[in-house]
Amino acid sequence: MPSHTQDATRTNDIRMRAVRPLLTPALLQEWLPAPDAALALVEQSRAGIARVLHGEDDRLIAVVGPCSIHDHAQALEYAQRLKAEADALAGELLMVMRVYFEKPRTTVGWKGYINDPRMDGSYAINDGLQMARRLLLDVLALGLPVGTEFLDLLSPQFISDLVSWGAIGARTTESQSHRQLASGLSCPVGFKNGTDGGVKVAADAIVAAQAPHAFIGMTQMGQAAIFETRGNPDCHVILRGGKAPNYSAADVQAACQLLAQAGLREQVMIDCSHANSAKQHRRQIDVAADVAAQIAAGERRITGVMIESHLNEGRQDITPGQPLQHGVSVTDACLSWQQTAPVLRQLAEAVKARRKRGA
């Protein structure tokens, strides 16, 4: 036995500045429980999305909302407007509000509402988790399903019971850990094509997520455990562009051929933003118009769209000491609500036209 206590600090945590306690998912859910009406909405909307993905419902899934959430009141103001449109177009569009709390960064920057809810570098993550769950409950109380991107591997335990649809981003579609996570999620999940535009990584992700997995994770009580999943049959590809846009009829055909070769359902969701719009937010209108024309012409393999939209158009920087503009994104530029509503109606009309062709 050594005659002295071993100094583990020589090799352990040498680059850690601090380690702070994290509340448990079970405690957060006790503080902010989901009412029966919210749980019923989540169940119904998940089942509705799954029916679209399995060809049992000819509506179009529309995931619409801000690039990222940074303000509770403004998010609810947006949700109220989207809810009215969702009700008006319910026969053609299955509307899901985009409520993204985590932002992947190419280098560094604000990582989102959960990571830094005060946008001041304080990283009050416990507060961010509470604020995120409270917002989801408030949106659900309006009768609107929500979708989010699952970026962090632990945060789903705090909010995933309230999420109707999830996305795995272009940077993480190839990640084994995220594929395993998707295999155990209770909601349908979309995998984006790679940042280079490659669709095969997304197809491979679906194959992986449909299979059972075993991995290490955190339980609702905050304890490390081994999770064994059953696999997720409700996964699909999201075309978001890459080195070039990939929303055209030829791109849809190519993606569906690749999916068929992998033994997967021939279906895609098209992200009107990101590389498909060359990160020019107004071009989402043109992308959506092209998609609507394909749908109106009878294309049934397009089962969904994504649109980045906020109360007001454009984007703004977070600058210490300067107030933020109302309803303007602090990450990627978004369409305004006034620009978004006509796009949604155009897509709904396209679904009607597709139905007439099939009649």
C-alpha positions in Angstrom: 0.0 0.0 0.0 1.3 3.5 -0.7 2.3 5.5 2.3 0.6 8.6 1.1 -2.7 9.6 -0.6 -2.4 9.5 -4.4 -2.6 12.9 -6.1 -5.3 12.3 -8.8 -5.2 15.9 -9.8 -2.1 15.3 -11.9 -4.1 13.5 -14.6 -7.8 14.1 -13.8 -10.0 17.1 -14.7 -7.0 19.3 -15.4 -9.0 21.4 -17.8 -12.2 21.6 -15.8 -13.0 25.1 -14.4 -16.0 24.0 -12.4 -18.5 21.1 -11.8 -22.0 22.1 -10.8 -25.0 20.1 -9.7 -27.7 19.2 -12.2 -31.3 18.8 -11.2 -32.8 15.4 -12.2 -35.5 14.9 -14.9 -37.8 13.3 -12.3 -37.6 16.4 -10.1 -38.2 18.8 -13.0 -41.3 16.7 -14.1 -42.5 16.8 -10.5 -42.2 20.6 -10.5 -43.7 21.0 -14.0 -46.0 18.0 -14.6 -47.7 17.5 -17.9 -51.5 17.7 -17.6 -53.6 15.0 -19.2 -54.7 17.3 -22.1 -51.0 17.8 -23.0 -50.2 14.1 -22.9 -53.2 13.4 -25.0 -52.2 15.9 -27.6 -48.6 14.5 -27.7 -50.0 11.0 -28.2 -52.4 12.0 -30.9 -50.0 14.1 -32.8 -47.2 11.5 -32.7 -49.7 8.9 -34.1 -50.9 11.4 -36.7 -47.3 12.0 -37.9 -46.6 8.3 -38.0 -49.7 7.8 -40.1 -48.4 10.3 -42.6 -45.0 8.6 -42.7 -46.6 5.2 -43.2 -48.8 6.4 -46.0 -52.1 6.2 -44.1 -52.7 10.0 -44.1 -52.2 12.2 -47.2 -51.6 15.4 -45.3 -48.3 17.2 -45.3 -46.3 17.5 -42.1 -45.3 21.1 -41.7 -42.6 21.9 -39.0 -42.7 25.6 -38.8 -41.2 28.1 -36.3 -38.1 30.1 -35.2 -34.6 28.9 -35.9 -34.1 29.0 -32.2 -36.1 30.0 -29.1 -34.7 32.9 -27.0 -37.8 34.5 -25.4 -40.8 32.8 -23.8 -43.4 35.5 -24.5 -42.4 36.0 -28.1 -42.4 32.2 -28.7 -46.0 32.1 -27.3 -47.0 35.0 -29.5 -45.8 33.1 -32.5 -47.5 29.9 -31.3 -50.8 31.7 -31.1 -50.5 32.8 -34.7 -49.4 29.4 -35.9 -52.2 27.7 -34.0 -54.9 29.8 -35.8 -53.3 28.8 -39.2 -53.0 25.2 -38.1 -56.7 25.0 -37.3 -57.6 26.6 -40.6 -55.4 24.3 -42.7 -55.9 21.1 -40.6 -57.4 19.2 -43.4 -54.2 19.5 -45.5 -51.3 20.3 -43.1 -50.3 18.5 -39.9 -48.7 21.5 -38.2 -45.9 21.1 -35.7 -44.3 24.2 -34.1 -40.5 24.2 -34.4 -39.3 24.8 -30.8 -35.5 24.5 -30.9 -33.6 24.9 -27.6 -30.1 23.7 -28.6 -28.0 25.1 -31.4 -25.1 23.3 -32.9 -22.2 25.7 -33.7 -19.7 25.4 -36.4 -17.1 27.0 -34.1 -18.4 28.9 -31.0 -21.4 31.0 -30.2 -24.6 31.1 -28.2 -25.6 27.4 -27.8 -29.3 28.0 -27.1 -32.0 28.5 -24.5 -31.2 25.5 -22.4 -27.4 26.1 -22.3 -27.4 29.8 -21.7 -31.0 31.1 -21.2 -29.9 34.6 -20.0 -27.7 35.0 -23.1 -24.9 36.4 -21.0 -22.4 33.5 -20.6 -23.7 32.5 -17.2 -24.7 29.0 -18.5 -27.6 28.7 -16.0 -28.5 25.3 -17.4 -30.8 24.3 -14.5 -32.8 27.4 -15.2 -32.8 26.7 -18.9 -34.2 23.3 -18.5 -37.0 24.6 -16.4 -37.7 27.4 -18.8 -37.7 25.0 -21.8 -40.1 22.6 -20.2 -42.4 25.5 -19.1 -42.5 26.8 -22.7 -43.4 23.4 -24.1 -46.2 23.0 -21.7 -47.5 26.5 -22.6 -47.4 25.8 -26.3 -49.2 22.4 -25.8 -51.8 24.2 -23.7 -52.7 26.2 -26.9 -53.3 22.8 -28.7 -50.2 22.9 -30.8 -47.8 20.0 -31.1 -44.1 20.8 -30.8 -40.9 19.5 -32.5 -37.3 20.0 -31.5 -33.8 19.0 -32.4 -32.1 16.5 -30.1 -28.5 17.6 -29.9 -27.4 16.9 -26.3 -27.8 13.3 -25.3 -29.0 13.9 -21.8 -31.5 16.8 -22.2 -34.2 14.6 -23.9 -34.8 13.0 -20.4 -36.1 16.4 -19.3 -38.4 17.3 -22.1 -39.0 14.4 -24.6 -42.3 13.4 -23.0 -43.7 16.6 -24.4 -42.2 16.4 -28.0 -44.3 15.1 -30.9 -41.5 15.1 -33.5 -37.7 15.2 -33.3 -34.8 16.0 -35.6 -31.2 14.9 -35.7 -29.1 17.6 -37.3 -26.8 17.4 -40.3 -23.7 17.5 -38.0 -24.9 14.6 -35.8 -26.8 12.3 -38.3 -23.6 10.2 -38.6 -23.1 10.0 -34.8 -23.6 6.5 -33.4 -24.8 8.0 -30.1 -27.6 10.0 -31.8 -28.7 7.0 -33.8 -28.9 5.0 -30.6 -30.8 7.8 -29.0 -33.3 8.0 -31.8 -33.9 4.2 -31.6 -35.3 4.7 -28.1 -37.2 8.0 -28.5 -41.0 7.7 -28.3 -41.6 10.2 -31.2 -41.0 10.1 -34.9 -37.5 11.3 -35.8 -36.2 13.0 -39.0 -32.5 12.6 -39.9 -31.0 15.4 -42.0 -28.6 14.7 -44.9 -25.0 15.4 -44.2 -23.6 18.9 -44.4 -22.0 17.9 -47.8 -25.5 17.0 -49.1 -24.9 13.2 -48.8 -28.2 11.3 -48.3 -26.6 7.9 -47.6 -25.6 8.9 -44.1 -29.2 9.7 -43.3 -30.4 6.5 -44.8 -27.8 4.6 -42.8 -29.0 6.4 -39.7 -32.6 5.3 -40.3 -31.5 1.7 -40.7 -29.5 2.0 -37.4 -32.3 3.7 -35.5 -34.9 1.1 -36.5 -32.7 -1.6 -34.8 -32.5 -2.3 -31.1 -29.5 -0.9 -29.2 -27.9 -0.9 -25.8 -26.0 2.1 -24.5 -25.2 4.1 -21.3 -27.4 6.9 -20.3 -29.1 8.8 -17.4 -32.3 7.7 -15.8 -35.2 10.0 -14.8 -33.7 9.8 -11.3 -30.3 11.1 -12.6 -28.5 7.8 -12.2 -26.2 6.2 -14.9 -27.8 3.1 -16.4 -27.7 0.8 -19.4 -30.6 1.4 -21.7 -31.9 -1.2 -24.1 -34.1 0.1 -26.9 -36.7 -1.6 -29.2 -35.9 0.5 -32.3 -37.9 3.3 -33.8 -40.0 2.5 -36.9 -41.0 6.1 -37.5 -37.8 7.7 -38.9 -37.4 9.5 -42.2 -34.9 11.6 -44.2 -34.8 15.4 -44.2 -33.3 17.0 -47.4 -31.6 20.2 -46.3 -29.1 20.8 -49.1 -25.4 20.6 -48.9 -22.8 21.8 -51.5 -25.9 22.4 -53.6 -29.7 22.5 -53.0 -31.5 19.2 -53.1 -35.2 20.0 -53.1 -35.9 19.6 -56.9 -37.9 16.7 -58.4 -34.6 15.2 -59.6 -33.2 15.4 -56.0 -36.3 13.8 -54.5 -36.1 11.0 -57.1 -32.4 10.4 -56.4 -33.0 10.3 -52.6 -35.9 7.9 -52.9 -34.0 5.6 -55.1 -31.2 5.4 -52.5 -33.8 4.8 -49.8 -35.4 2.0 -51.8 -32.0 0.4 -52.3 -31.7 0.4 -48.5 -35.1 -1.2 -48.1 -36.6 1.9 -46.6 -39.8 3.8 -47.3 -39.5 6.2 -50.3 -40.3 9.5 -48.6 -38.6 12.7 -47.7 -39.2 15.9 -45.8 -37.8 19.0 -47.4 -36.1 21.7 -45.3 -36.7 25.0 -47.1 -34.0 26.7 -45.1 -30.3 26.0 -44.6 -28.3 25.0 -47.7 -31.6 24.7 -49.7 -32.0 28.4 -49.4 -28.3 29.2 -49.5 -29.0 30.7 -46.0 -31.0 33.5 -47.7 -34.2 33.4 -45.6 -36.5 34.9 -48.3 -35.5 32.1 -50.7 -37.4 29.7 -48.5 -40.5 31.1 -50.3 -39.1 30.0 -53.7 -38.1 26.6 -52.3 -41.6 26.1 -50.8 -43.2 27.1 -54.2 -41.1 24.5 -56.0 -42.1 21.9 -53.4 -45.8 22.9 -53.7 -45.6 22.5 -57.5 -44.2 19.0 -57.1 -47.0 18.0 -54.7 -49.7 19.6 -56.8 -48.4 17.6 -59.8 -49.0 14.4 -57.8 -45.7 13.8 -55.9 -46.6 11.7 -52.9 -43.1 10.9 -51.6 -42.8 14.4 -50.2 -44.4 13.9 -46.8 -43.2 17.1 -45.0 -41.6 20.5 -45.1 -39.6 22.6 -42.6 -39.7 26.4 -42.6 -37.7 28.8 -40.4 -40.1 31.5 -39.4 -40.4 34.1 -36.6 -42.6 37.1 -35.8 -40.4 39.4 -37.8 -37.9 38.6 -40.6 -34.1 38.5 -40.6 -31.7 37.9 -37.7 -29.8 39.9 -35.1 -26.6 39.6 -33.1 -26.6 39.3 -29.3 -24.7 42.4 -28.2 -24.1 43.0 -24.5 -25.8 46.2 -23.3 -28.0 46.5 -26.4 -31.7 45.5 -26.3 -32.9 42.9 -28.8 -35.4 43.6 -31.5 -38.8 42.1 -30.9 -39.5 38.8 -32.6 -36.2 38.6 -34.6 -34.1 35.5 -34.6 -30.7 35.5 -32.8 -29.4 32.6 -34.9 -30.3 31.9 -38.6 -32.4 34.5 -40.4 -36.1 33.7 -40.6 -39.2 34.6 -42.6 -41.6 36.9 -40.9 -45.1 35.6 -40.0 -46.6 37.8 -42.7 -44.3 36.0 -45.2 -45.0 32.6 -43.8 -48.8 32.4 -43.8 -49.1 32.6 -47.6 -46.5 29.9 -48.0 -48.5 27.6 -45.7 -51.7 28.3 -47.7 -49.9 27.5 -50.9 -48.7 24.2 -49.6 -52.2 23.4 -48.4 -53.6 24.1 -51.8 -51.0 21.8 -53.3 -52.2 19.0 -51.1 -55.8 19.6 -52.3 -54.6 19.5 -55.9 -52.7 16.2 -55.2 -55.9 14.7 -53.8 -57.9 15.6 -56.8 -55.3 13.9 -59.0 -55.7 10.7 -56.9 -59.5 10.8 -56.9 
